[in-house]
């Protein structure tokens, strides 16, 4: 299936969860915030949240520094 992530179309396996997406992209779950179709998804739901086909996903990763 195809989804749009941060403005770029990518392919995901049908039935993929947000946990799957994090693993696929090597995203640090602790500092990543993911919204799907304009709604922020709680980290506690990443394992059970199945990404719908044709979704618009925005991923933000926060980086600390000094």
The 8 nearest C-alpha neighbors of each residue, nearest first, counted from 0:
[[1, 11, 10, 13, 52, 12, 2, 53],
 [0, 2, 10, 53, 9, 11, 52, 8],
 [3, 1, 53, 54, 8, 9, 55, 52],
 [2, 4, 8, 55, 7, 6, 56, 9],
 [3, 5, 56, 7, 6, 57, 55, 8],
 [4, 6, 57, 7, 56, 58, 3, 55],
 [5, 7, 4, 3, 8, 57, 55, 56],
 [8, 6, 4, 3, 5, 9, 2, 55],
 [9, 7, 3, 2, 4, 1, 6, 10],
 [10, 8, 2, 1, 3, 7, 11, 4],
 [11, 9, 1, 0, 2, 12, 8, 3],
 [12, 10, 0, 1, 13, 9, 15, 2],
 [11, 13, 15, 0, 14, 10, 1, 19],
 [14, 12, 15, 0, 11, 52, 50, 51],
 [13, 15, 49, 12, 16, 50, 51, 11],
 [16, 14, 13, 49, 12, 19, 50, 11],
 [17, 15, 49, 19, 48, 18, 50, 46],
 [16, 18, 45, 20, 19, 48, 21, 46],
 [19, 17, 46, 21, 45, 16, 20, 22],
 [20, 18, 16, 22, 17, 21, 15, 23],
 [19, 21, 17, 23, 18, 22, 24, 16],
 [22, 20, 26, 18, 24, 19, 23, 25],
 [21, 23, 25, 19, 20, 24, 18, 26],
 [24, 22, 20, 21, 25, 19, 26, 18],
 [23, 25, 21, 26, 22, 20, 19, 27],
 [26, 24, 22, 21, 23, 27, 20, 28],
 [27, 25, 21, 24, 28, 22, 31, 23],
 [26, 28, 29, 30, 31, 25, 21, 60],
 [29, 27, 31, 30, 26, 21, 42, 32],
 [30, 28, 27, 31, 42, 32, 26, 60],
 [29, 31, 61, 60, 28, 27, 32, 62],
 [32, 30, 60, 28, 59, 29, 27, 61],
 [31, 33, 59, 58, 60, 30, 34, 39],
 [34, 32, 58, 57, 39, 40, 59, 31],
 [33, 35, 39, 38, 57, 40, 56, 37],
 [34, 36, 56, 38, 37, 55, 39, 54],
 [35, 37, 55, 38, 54, 56, 34, 57],
 [36, 38, 35, 34, 39, 55, 56, 57],
 [39, 37, 34, 35, 36, 40, 33, 56],
 [40, 38, 34, 33, 35, 41, 37, 32],
 [39, 41, 34, 33, 38, 42, 44, 35],
 [42, 40, 43, 44, 39, 45, 33, 32],
 [41, 43, 45, 44, 40, 28, 32, 29],
 [42, 44, 41, 45, 46, 40, 47, 48],
 [43, 45, 42, 41, 47, 46, 48, 40],
 [46, 44, 17, 18, 42, 48, 47, 43],
 [47, 45, 18, 44, 48, 16, 17, 43],
 [46, 48, 44, 45, 49, 16, 17, 18],
 [49, 47, 16, 45, 44, 46, 17, 50],
 [50, 48, 16, 15, 14, 47, 51, 17],
 [49, 51, 16, 15, 48, 52, 17, 14],
 [52, 50, 54, 49, 53, 14, 2, 13],
 [51, 53, 54, 0, 1, 2, 50, 13],
 [54, 52, 2, 1, 51, 55, 3, 0],
 [55, 53, 2, 52, 51, 36, 56, 3],
 [54, 56, 3, 36, 35, 4, 2, 53],
 [57, 55, 4, 35, 34, 3, 54, 36],
 [56, 58, 5, 34, 4, 33, 35, 59],
 [59, 57, 33, 32, 56, 5, 60, 34],
 [60, 58, 32, 31, 33, 61, 57, 30],
 [61, 59, 31, 30, 32, 62, 58, 27],
 [60, 62, 30, 31, 59, 63, 32, 29],
 [63, 61, 60, 64, 30, 31, 59, 65],
 [64, 62, 61, 65, 30, 60, 29, 31],
 [65, 63, 62, 61, 30, 60, 29, 31],
 [64, 63, 62, 61, 30, 60, 29, 31]]
